[in-house]
Amino acid sequence: MTAKRILIVEDEKAIRDMVAFGLRRAGYEVREAEDCREARSRIVDVRPDLMLVDWMLPDMSGLELTRSLKRAKDTEEIPVIMLTARAEEQEFFHDSPGTGVLARSVARSRLGR
């Protein structure tokens, strides 16, 4: 069986490395991007089965990236989980299909499940 592909979009290398490590240990194929521009390039190369997107990125917000992906026919079906350290940001996606929010403080214990 082919491993599921996850694209991590996170500008902080230490966090990106930690998340990638946990997912690889759980058997996922992981690709990484440090900003939205690189994420779009990675999506063209290999379509991910899931994206983990940081809320605050250097070139545009992860929220803007996610909204643009959900509007495009070729990427609207890619599930996205937003990573955030701020609990109040979790309210934005409750009614948005194919998206979710994971607080970074919880991410370590939930990765790979």
Secondary structure, 3 states (H helix, E strand, C coil): CCCCEEEEECCCHHHHHHHHHHHHHCCCEEEEECCHHHHHHHHHHCCCCEEEEECCCCCCCHHHHHHHHHHCCCCCCCCEEEEECCHHHHHHHCCCCCEEEEEHHHHHHHCCC
